[in-house]
């Protein structure tokens, strides 16, 4: 029961952090490309990769810490559903080039971030 509550708490902290980062970026970024969501998901995937690499290495990060950080904090921080909604919005408003770039960047860059994070975490 305690792990469940701690994951919930960490998820809430991640969501609050996402709100602060999202709001901060949106204050100065006034373009069609949804930079705030993109930056948040890039940070989250890189951190998840580091945590996964450290956990897979064994002895560096225990299961509870991994669960609290990745499932809790990063689960609340990252926002794939918002990214999908932004993709659909860009395409529905006929911003084809920005939409295509955002779709490609949202799929490719996070994959590279997880791989780089995993490599760093397993050193």
Secondary structure, DSSP 8 states (H G I E B T S, - for coil): -HHHHHHHHHHHHHHHHHHHHHHHHHHH--SSS-HHHHHHHHHHHHHHHHHHHHHHHSSSS-HHHHIIIIIIIIHHH--HHHHHHHHHHHHHTT-HHHHHHHHHHHHHHHHHHHHHHHHHHT-
